[in-house]
Amino acid sequence: MKKVLMAIVVISILITAPLIYNRAKIEWNNDTYEMIVPYEEIRELAIRGLDTDTIVKTLYDNGVRGISFEPTGIQDLVKQGLVMTLTKSDLFSMLQKEDENTRESILYSRENGLYVLLRNDLDDRWENAIVKSFGDRIDKVTDLPIFKGESIYFIKGISKEELTRGMGAVANPILTRPIGFDENLMTEFASYGFEPVFRIGNNINENNEYVLDQMKQLQDKLGGHKIIFTGNTMLGVAPHKDLKTEDAEQYALRLVNEGFVLMPIEFTKQDGLNIYAKQFNNKIVRLHSLDFFDGRGGYTDRATRAVKERNIRGLYVHVADIKKLEEETITAEQSFEVATQELEAITSQMADKHQPGIAQSYDLLQASKWMTIAGLVGVAAFIGLAALMVSEKIALLTFAGMLLVAAGYIVTGATMFLQAASLVVSIVAATWAAISGEYINSKKDMVFKFLKGAFLALIGVWFVMSLLYGNQFLVKIEEFRGVKLLFILPIVLTFLHVIRDHVKDLAMTVVRNYYLVIVAVIAAGLMILVVRSGNDAGEMVSGTELVLRQKLEDFLFVRPRTKEFLIGYPLLVLGMYIIYQGKGWEQRIGKYLLAGGAIGFLSTVNTFTHLHIPIYLSLLRTVYGFVFGALLGLVLIFLYRLAKKYWPMIQERL
């Protein structure tokens, strides 16, 4: 039975090898990152005295290749002096010299809304866009004596006064409604070598859908094909969860068919992302936002880690704080100086492998169903092999149980079956790797069992990467599930395994006070371990630790996991040595330390469950963990031997 299960595991690994190779190749070849700056901030710096040509040249020289543009709204035309907006009160004040009937007709006959006065030299396309955007909500006004010959419209809605009364400044949807992109402006920046990036919100419908038509025209003309959605919802997403979402699916299908690429913002929950990701076949470019003026600091490290370690290929860079500029707490010159310094630091510290340019989505990663099934059968065989340590009957039951999981996937195609199998094989691999050091007969055996444990952990890793395969995992639309269980169960299972032969002795042991202290310390350590685990966990990391981590990162290109090289593997090596040298209770302590060694192996497996991290980086990090952890383990052995030698002398003096 053992030979049959081993053969199945080997065959499964050979069948799924093309998947691992293909993912590694695709990750390695996509090495261009794109820095994108919002045009609004460039405009704000220029308004406050900076030369536009200087801004543009400096940005380009420091690696910026994308400029994001939002569709123009009435408020943008107001800023340019092309349009004036008036409330009823404004207009009433302007009609002081008119007769009372005219003034009262203005004040009482109109619905709520805004008057929009257009300058005579305003381009006709903007007037047409305004009229189309508001449909039956807009009327041309011809009965105002003081505006004879002027183009003035009334738009039904909420006035500026009503929006701001008692609730602070709120964006008026009349002023912010998209009416079209400034084609001349985008063409100008494209001539400088920048890629136009479209930023749109969930405020486009059948009345102003021509904004999307214009995006397609500009894409064909200027080459820009990336979309960033503003706010917390994507285009077409219903305003309430109980409402239908067909609009989102239709818009997503339209945009993907027109060749656009989606850029979701990391750490920003945007409703509709899963709908869009499905239509886009998960071919998206992840975006990380950097605001040099938010006071968080560490922008260079965050940018380089995002590109190098998290498969992020877009950096959305804020080069000005518009609010601070308006409040005059910072000058345009100071603002741009800060931005320039940060951009220079990012490009100089970025790994040589990654170059600034125009980012592309990852090539399509897609496993055939029979390859995935082969991976699931391999997982069943691997878990069955581990269960043989208990009995053949248990091995058969676990093998059959995992085949049922495979059957569930075959019937439904649901990802949750793959995630469940990945979690189980991760836990089993980390546990099996740790308990492989239970019997040590020589120093050579220590080396062999350490390598065997590493090999078992990496087999588990292989199956996780084979099952959770595809762009949805590469760009973090879908994730490995059950990280907390992975951080607890291997430790618990390893401990239960090593105490199985002397549970009765432990139960009969007289409990001393310091035993309770030891248990409390171990429990606290496990709690901290779990809290600090997870793909996006808010880690309780001190400033000193962050500095040390960065030093390791700078020196080694990628830092090994602290849990591996400082805790798990040193304890494993020490535990195996004590098992080899010790007798009686001392040997038992060595076996208990294997539970601590499980921390190293579960961390190794966990490293590869971060499926948005390139394989070559995870592998390099793991090798560092093995090597440094083993070396520190030798240091612990040396300290242990010293303590054992001198402890009797110390006891005599005490």
C-alpha positions in Angstrom: 0.0 0.0 0.0 2.8 2.4 0.9 4.5 1.8 -2.5 1.2 2.4 -4.4 0.5 5.6 -2.6 4.1 6.8 -3.2 3.8 6.0 -6.9 0.5 8.1 -7.0 2.2 11.0 -5.4 5.2 10.9 -7.8 2.9 10.6 -10.9 0.8 13.5 -9.6 3.8 15.7 -9.2 5.0 14.9 -12.7 1.6 15.6 -14.2 1.3 19.0 -12.4 4.9 20.0 -13.1 4.0 22.1 -16.2 1.7 24.2 -14.0 4.4 25.2 -11.6 6.9 25.8 -14.5 4.4 27.9 -16.4 3.5 30.1 -13.4 7.2 30.7 -12.5 7.9 31.7 -16.1 5.0 34.1 -16.4 5.9 35.7 -13.0 9.5 36.1 -14.1 8.8 37.6 -17.5 6.4 40.3 -16.2 8.9 42.6 -14.6 7.7 46.1 -15.7 6.0 48.3 -13.1 4.1 51.5 -13.9 4.0 54.7 -11.8 0.8 56.7 -12.4 0.2 60.3 -11.2 -3.3 62.0 -11.2 -3.6 64.9 -13.6 -5.6 66.9 -11.0 -2.4 67.2 -8.9 -0.3 68.3 -11.8 -2.9 71.0 -12.6 -2.9 72.1 -9.0 0.8 72.5 -8.9 0.8 74.4 -12.2 -2.0 76.8 -11.0 0.2 77.6 -8.0 3.1 78.7 -10.1 5.1 75.7 -11.2 6.0 75.3 -14.8 4.1 72.5 -16.4 6.9 71.5 -18.8 9.3 71.2 -15.8 6.7 69.1 -13.9 6.2 66.8 -16.8 9.9 66.4 -17.6 10.8 65.7 -13.9 8.1 63.1 -13.6 9.1 61.3 -16.8 12.8 61.3 -15.8 11.9 59.7 -12.5 10.0 56.8 -14.0 6.4 58.0 -14.2 4.8 56.6 -17.3 1.0 57.0 -16.6 -1.2 60.0 -16.0 -4.7 59.4 -14.8 -7.6 61.5 -16.0 -11.1 61.8 -14.7 -14.0 62.8 -16.9 -14.7 66.5 -16.9 -17.7 67.7 -14.9 -19.4 71.1 -14.6 -17.2 71.9 -11.6 -14.1 71.5 -13.8 -15.5 74.0 -16.3 -16.2 76.4 -13.5 -12.6 76.2 -12.4 -11.5 77.0 -15.9 -13.8 80.0 -16.0 -15.9 78.6 -18.8 -19.1 78.1 -16.8 -20.8 79.9 -13.9 -23.3 78.2 -11.5 -26.0 80.1 -9.7 -28.5 79.2 -7.0 -31.9 80.7 -6.8 -30.6 83.0 -4.1 -27.8 84.1 -6.4 -30.1 84.8 -9.2 -32.7 86.5 -7.0 -30.0 88.9 -5.8 -29.0 89.7 -9.4 -32.5 90.7 -10.2 -32.9 93.5 -7.8 -33.7 96.0 -10.5 -36.4 93.8 -12.1 -40.1 94.0 -11.3 -41.5 92.0 -8.4 -43.4 89.6 -10.6 -40.2 88.6 -12.4 -38.3 88.1 -9.2 -41.0 86.0 -7.6 -41.5 83.9 -10.7 -37.8 83.0 -10.4 -37.9 82.3 -6.7 -41.1 80.2 -6.6 -41.8 78.8 -10.0 -38.7 76.7 -10.5 -37.9 73.3 -8.8 -34.8 72.8 -6.7 -31.6 72.9 -8.7 -28.8 75.0 -10.2 -28.6 77.5 -13.0 -25.6 77.0 -15.3 -24.4 80.0 -17.3 -22.2 79.2 -20.2 -19.5 81.5 -21.6 -20.0 82.5 -25.2 -16.7 81.0 -26.3 -17.3 77.6 -24.7 -16.7 74.8 -27.1 -20.1 73.5 -28.5 -19.1 69.9 -27.5 -19.2 70.8 -23.8 -22.6 72.4 -24.2 -23.9 69.4 -26.0 -22.4 67.1 -23.4 -24.1 69.0 -20.6 -27.4 68.8 -22.3 -27.1 65.1 -23.0 -25.8 64.2 -19.6 -28.8 65.5 -17.7 -31.5 64.5 -20.2 -35.0 65.5 -19.0 -33.6 67.2 -15.9 -32.2 70.1 -17.9 -34.1 73.0 -19.5 -32.9 76.0 -21.4 -33.8 79.3 -19.7 -35.1 82.1 -22.0 -37.2 84.2 -19.7 -34.5 86.1 -17.8 -34.2 89.7 -19.0 -30.6 90.2 -17.7 -29.3 87.2 -19.7 -30.6 88.0 -23.1 -28.4 86.3 -25.7 -26.6 84.2 -23.1 -26.8 80.4 -22.9 -28.2 79.6 -19.5 -29.7 76.3 -18.3 -31.6 75.1 -15.3 -30.7 71.6 -13.9 -33.2 70.0 -11.5 -31.6 68.6 -8.4 -30.1 69.8 -5.2 -28.7 73.3 -4.9 -25.3 74.2 -3.4 -27.0 75.8 -0.4 -29.1 72.7 0.4 -26.0 70.4 0.2 -23.9 72.5 2.6 -26.6 73.5 5.1 -25.7 72.0 8.4 -23.7 69.1 7.1 -20.4 70.6 5.9 -19.1 70.6 2.3 -20.6 67.8 0.2 -19.9 67.2 -3.5 -22.9 68.2 -5.5 -23.8 65.4 -8.0 -24.8 68.1 -10.5 -21.3 69.5 -10.5 -19.5 66.2 -10.4 -21.5 64.3 -13.0 -19.2 63.1 -15.9 -19.8 64.9 -19.1 -16.7 63.7 -21.1 -12.9 63.6 -21.2 -10.8 66.5 -22.3 -9.4 65.0 -25.5 -6.9 67.8 -26.2 -5.4 67.6 -22.8 -5.0 63.8 -22.9 -3.5 64.1 -26.4 -1.0 66.6 -25.1 0.3 64.3 -22.3 0.3 61.3 -24.7 2.7 63.4 -26.9 5.1 63.6 -23.9 5.2 59.8 -23.8 2.7 59.2 -21.0 0.0 56.5 -21.1 -3.5 58.0 -20.4 -5.2 56.0 -17.6 -9.0 56.4 -17.2 -10.5 57.0 -13.8 -14.3 56.7 -13.7 -16.9 56.3 -10.9 -20.2 54.6 -10.6 -22.1 57.7 -11.9 -22.5 56.8 -15.6 -25.8 55.6 -16.9 -27.8 55.6 -20.2 -27.8 59.5 -20.3 -24.0 59.9 -20.2 -22.9 56.5 -21.5 -21.2 58.3 -24.4 -18.3 58.8 -21.9 -17.6 55.2 -22.4 -17.8 55.6 -26.2 -15.3 58.4 -25.9 -13.0 56.2 -23.8 -12.9 53.6 -26.6 -12.1 56.3 -29.2 -9.3 57.7 -27.0 -8.0 54.2 -26.5 -7.8 53.7 -30.3 -6.2 57.0 -30.8 -3.8 57.3 -27.8 -3.3 53.8 -26.7 -4.5 54.1 -23.1 -6.3 51.0 -22.0 -6.3 50.9 -18.2 -9.2 51.8 -15.9 -9.2 52.7 -12.2 -12.5 52.9 -10.5 -13.0 55.7 -8.0 -14.9 55.3 -4.7 -16.0 52.0 -3.2 -18.2 50.7 -6.0 -17.5 49.8 -9.6 -19.5 50.9 -12.6 -23.0 49.5 -12.7 -23.0 48.1 -9.1 -26.4 48.4 -7.5 -26.6 50.9 -4.6 -28.1 48.2 -2.3 -27.2 44.5 -1.9 -30.8 43.5 -2.5 -31.0 45.1 -5.9 -29.9 43.4 -9.1 -26.4 43.7 -10.5 -26.9 42.9 -14.2 -25.6 46.4 -15.1 -22.2 45.7 -13.5 -21.9 42.4 -15.6 -22.9 44.2 -18.8 -20.5 47.1 -18.3 -17.7 44.7 -17.3 -18.4 42.6 -20.5 -18.4 45.7 -22.6 -15.1 47.0 -21.2 -13.3 43.7 -21.5 -14.5 43.2 -25.1 -13.2 46.7 -25.9 -9.7 45.7 -24.7 -9.5 47.6 -21.4 -7.6 46.4 -18.4 -8.8 46.7 -14.8 -6.6 48.2 -12.1 -8.1 47.4 -8.6 -6.6 49.3 -5.7 -4.9 47.2 -3.0 -6.4 47.3 0.5 -9.5 49.1 -0.9 -12.7 47.1 -0.8 -14.5 47.9 -4.0 -18.0 46.3 -4.4 -18.3 44.6 -7.8 -14.6 43.5 -8.1 -15.5 39.8 -8.2 -18.1 40.5 -10.9 -15.6 42.4 -13.0 -12.7 40.0 -12.3 -14.8 37.1 -13.6 -15.6 38.9 -16.8 -12.0 40.0 -17.2 -10.9 36.4 -16.7 -8.8 37.7 -13.7 -6.4 39.5 -16.2 -6.0 42.6 -14.1 -3.1 44.8 -12.9 -3.0 45.3 -9.2 -2.5 48.9 -8.0 -0.8 50.1 -4.8 -1.5 53.7 -3.7 1.2 55.9 -2.3 0.4 59.3 -0.8 3.7 61.0 0.1 1.8 63.5 2.3 -0.2 61.1 4.6 2.6 61.0 7.2 2.9 57.2 7.2 6.5 57.2 5.8 8.3 54.2 4.5 7.1 54.9 0.9 10.2 53.6 -0.8 10.1 50.3 1.1 6.4 49.9 0.5 6.8 50.5 -3.2 9.6 48.1 -3.7 8.0 45.4 -1.6 4.7 45.8 -3.5 6.4 45.3 -6.9 9.0 42.8 -5.9 7.1 40.6 -3.4 3.3 41.0 -4.2 3.1 40.9 -8.0 1.8 44.4 -8.0 2.6 46.2 -11.2 0.9 49.6 -10.7 1.9 52.4 -8.3 -0.6 55.2 -7.9 1.6 58.1 -6.7 0.2 61.3 -5.2 2.7 64.2 -5.9 0.6 66.9 -4.2 -1.8 67.3 -1.3 -4.4 69.5 -2.8 -6.1 70.3 0.6 -2.8 71.5 2.1 -2.1 73.5 -1.0 -5.5 75.2 -0.7 -4.9 75.8 3.0 -1.5 77.2 2.1 0.2 75.0 4.8 2.6 73.9 2.0 3.8 75.6 -1.2 3.8 74.0 -4.6 7.6 74.1 -4.7 7.8 72.2 -1.3 5.2 69.7 -2.4 6.9 68.9 -5.6 10.3 68.7 -4.0 9.0 66.1 -1.6 7.4 64.1 -4.4 10.6 64.3 -6.5 12.8 63.0 -3.7 10.5 60.0 -3.1 10.2 59.1 -6.8 14.0 59.2 -7.1 14.3 56.9 -4.0 11.8 54.4 -5.4 13.5 54.1 -8.8 17.0 53.8 -7.3 16.0 51.2 -4.7 13.8 49.1 -6.9 15.5 45.8 -7.8 17.4 45.9 -11.1 15.1 43.2 -12.4 12.1 45.6 -12.3 12.1 48.6 -14.7 9.6 51.5 -14.9 7.4 51.5 -18.0 3.9 50.6 -19.1 2.5 47.7 -16.9 0.8 44.7 -18.5 -1.5 42.1 -16.9 -0.1 38.6 -16.4 -0.5 36.1 -19.2 -3.4 33.7 -18.7 -2.8 31.0 -16.1 -5.3 28.2 -16.5 -5.1 24.6 -15.5 -7.0 21.9 -17.4 -9.5 20.1 -15.2 -7.7 16.7 -15.5 -4.5 18.3 -14.2 -6.3 19.7 -11.2 -7.9 16.3 -10.6 -4.4 14.7 -10.8 -3.3 17.2 -8.1 -6.3 16.2 -5.9 -5.6 12.5 -6.2 -1.9 13.2 -5.4 -3.1 15.1 -2.2 -5.2 12.1 -1.3 -2.3 9.7 -1.7 0.1 12.1 0.3 -2.3 12.3 3.2 -2.9 8.6 3.1 0.9 8.0 3.3 1.0 10.3 6.4 -1.9 8.3 7.9 0.0 5.1 7.5 1.9 6.1 10.6 -1.3 5.4 12.5 -2.7 2.4 10.7 -3.5 1.1 7.2 -7.2 1.4 8.0 -6.9 5.1 8.9 -4.8 5.5 5.7 -7.6 4.0 3.6 -10.2 6.1 5.2 -8.3 9.4 4.8 -7.5 8.5 1.1 -11.2 7.7 0.5 -12.2 11.0 2.2 -9.9 13.1 0.1 -11.2 11.3 -3.0 -14.7 12.5 -2.0 -13.3 16.1 -1.9 -12.0 15.5 -5.5 -15.4 14.1 -6.5 -17.0 17.3 -5.1 -14.8 19.4 -7.3 -15.4 17.3 -10.4 -19.2 17.6 -9.9 -19.4 21.2 -9.0 -16.2 22.8 -10.1 -16.3 24.9 -6.9 -13.1 26.5 -5.7 -13.9 25.8 -2.1 -13.1 22.1 -2.6 -9.6 23.0 -3.9 -9.2 25.4 -0.9 -10.2 22.7 1.5 -7.8 20.2 0.0 -5.0 22.7 0.1 -5.6 23.5 3.8 -5.6 19.8 4.7 -2.4 19.0 2.8 -0.7 22.1 4.3 -1.5 21.0 7.8 -0.5 17.4 7.2 2.7 18.3 5.4 3.9 20.6 8.2 2.9 18.1 10.9 4.5 15.1 9.1 7.7 17.1 8.5 8.0 18.0 12.2 7.4 14.5 13.6 9.9 13.0 11.1 12.6 14.0 13.6 11.1 11.8 16.4 13.7 9.0 16.2 17.4 10.0 15.9 20.2 7.5 16.1 23.2 9.5 14.9 24.3 13.0 13.9 24.1 11.9 10.3 20.5 10.9 11.1 19.8 14.5 12.3 20.9 15.9 8.9 18.8 13.3 7.1 15.7 13.9 9.1 16.0 17.7 8.8 16.2 17.3 5.0 13.4 14.8 5.0 11.2 17.3 6.9 12.0 20.1 4.4 11.2 17.7 1.5 7.8 16.8 3.0 6.9 20.4 3.6 7.8 21.3 0.0 5.7 18.4 -1.3 2.8 20.0 0.5 3.7 23.3 -1.0 3.8 21.8 -4.4 0.2 20.5 -4.1 -1.1 23.8 -2.8 0.4 25.7 -5.8 -1.0 23.0 -8.2 -4.5 23.2 -6.8 -4.8 27.0 -6.2 -3.7 27.8 -9.7 -4.8 30.6 -11.9 -4.8 34.4 -12.3 -7.4 34.7 -9.6 -4.9 33.6 -7.1 -1.9 35.4 -8.7 -3.7 38.7 -8.4 -5.4 37.9 -5.1 -9.0 37.8 -6.1 -9.1 34.4 -4.5 -6.9 33.3 -1.6 -5.7 30.3 0.4 -8.3 29.8 3.2 -7.6 28.7 6.8 -4.3 30.4 7.7 -5.2 30.4 11.4 -5.8 26.7 11.4 -2.5 26.2 9.6 -0.7 28.1 12.4 -2.3 26.1 15.2 -3.0 22.5 14.2 0.5 21.3 13.2 1.8 22.4 16.6 -1.1 20.7 18.4 -1.0 17.6 16.3 2.8 17.2 16.7 2.6 17.6 20.4 -0.2 15.1 20.7 1.8 12.7 18.6 5.0 12.9 20.7 3.1 12.4 24.0 1.0 9.5 22.8 3.1 6.9 24.6 3.1 8.6 28.0 -0.2 10.4 28.4 -0.8 8.4 31.6 2.5 9.6 33.1 1.7 13.2 32.2 -1.8 12.8 33.7 -0.3 11.5 37.0 2.4 14.2 37.2 2.2 16.5 40.2 1.4 20.0 39.0 3.8 22.5 40.3 3.4 26.3 40.1 6.1 26.8 37.6 4.4 24.2 35.3 1.4 26.6 35.1 3.8 29.5 34.3 5.4 27.4 31.5 1.9 26.6 30.1 0.8 30.2 30.3 4.0 31.4 28.4 3.4 28.8 25.7 -0.3 29.8 25.4 0.7 33.4 25.1 3.3 32.6 22.5 0.7 30.6 20.4 -1.7 33.5 20.7 0.9 36.0 19.4 1.8 33.6 16.7 -1.8 33.4 15.5 -2.5 37.1 15.8 0.7 37.8 13.7 -0.4 35.3 11.0 -2.4 35.8 7.9 -2.0 37.2 4.5 -3.0 40.7 5.5 -2.8 40.5 9.3 -2.2 43.7 11.3 1.1 42.5 12.8 2.1 43.5 16.2 5.6 44.5 15.1 7.8 46.9 17.0 9.8 49.7 15.3 13.1 47.9 16.1 11.8 44.7 14.4 10.8 46.7 11.4 14.3 48.2 11.1 15.9 44.7 11.5 13.6 43.3 8.9 14.4 46.0 6.4 18.2 45.5 7.0 17.8 41.8 6.2 15.7 42.7 3.2 18.4 45.1 1.9 21.2 42.6 2.5 19.6 39.3 1.3 17.2 40.7 -1.3 14.4 39.0 0.5 14.3 38.3 4.3 13.7 34.9 5.7 10.6 34.4 7.9 11.4 35.2 11.6 9.2 32.3 12.7 11.4 29.9 10.7 15.0 30.9 11.3 14.7 32.3 14.8 12.2 30.0 16.4 11.0 26.9 14.5 14.1 25.4 12.9 16.5 26.2 15.8 14.1 24.4 18.2 13.8 21.5 15.7 17.6 21.0 15.5 18.0 21.3 19.3 15.1 18.9 19.8 16.6 16.3 17.5 20.0 16.6 19.3 18.5 16.1 22.7 16.5 13.1 21.4 19.8 11.7 20.1 21.9 12.4 23.2 19.4 12.3 26.0 17.7 9.6 28.0 14.4 9.3 29.9 12.8 12.7 30.7 15.5 14.5 28.8 14.6 12.7 25.6 11.0 13.5 26.2 11.8 17.2 26.4 13.6 16.8 23.0 10.4 15.3 21.5 8.3 18.2 23.0 10.6 20.6 21.2 9.5 19.1 17.9 6.2 20.8 18.4 8.2 24.1 18.4 9.9 22.8 15.3 6.5 22.5 13.6 6.4 26.3 13.7 9.2 26.4 11.1 7.6 23.9 8.7 4.1 25.5 9.0 5.7 28.9 8.3 7.5 27.4 5.2 4.2 26.1 3.9 2.4 29.3 4.7 5.0 31.3 2.7 3.9 29.6 -0.5 0.2 30.0 0.4 0.8 33.7 -0.3 0.0 32.9 -3.9 0.4 36.6 -5.0 4.2 36.3 -4.2 6.5 35.1 -7.0 7.6 31.5 -6.6 11.3 32.3 -6.9 11.1 34.8 -4.0 9.3 32.3 -1.8 11.8 29.6 -2.6 14.8 31.9 -1.8 13.1 33.0 1.4 12.6 29.3 2.4 16.2 28.3 1.6 17.4 31.2 3.9 15.0 29.9 6.6 16.4 26.4 6.4 20.1 27.5 6.4 20.0 30.2 9.0 17.6 28.2 11.2 19.9 25.2 11.1 23.0 27.3 12.0 21.1 28.9 14.9 20.1 25.4 15.9 23.8 24.5 16.2 24.3 27.6 18.4 21.5 26.4 20.7 23.1 22.9 20.9 26.4 24.6 21.9 24.5 26.6 24.6 22.6 23.5 25.7 25.9 21.5 26.2 27.4 24.4 28.2 24.4 24.6 30.4 24.4 20.8 30.9 28.1 20.9 31.8 28.0 23.7 34.3 24.5 23.3 35.8 25.6 20.9 38.5 28.3 23.4 39.6 25.7 26.2 39.7 23.3 24.0 41.7 26.0 23.4 44.3 26.6 27.1 44.8 22.9 27.8 45.0 
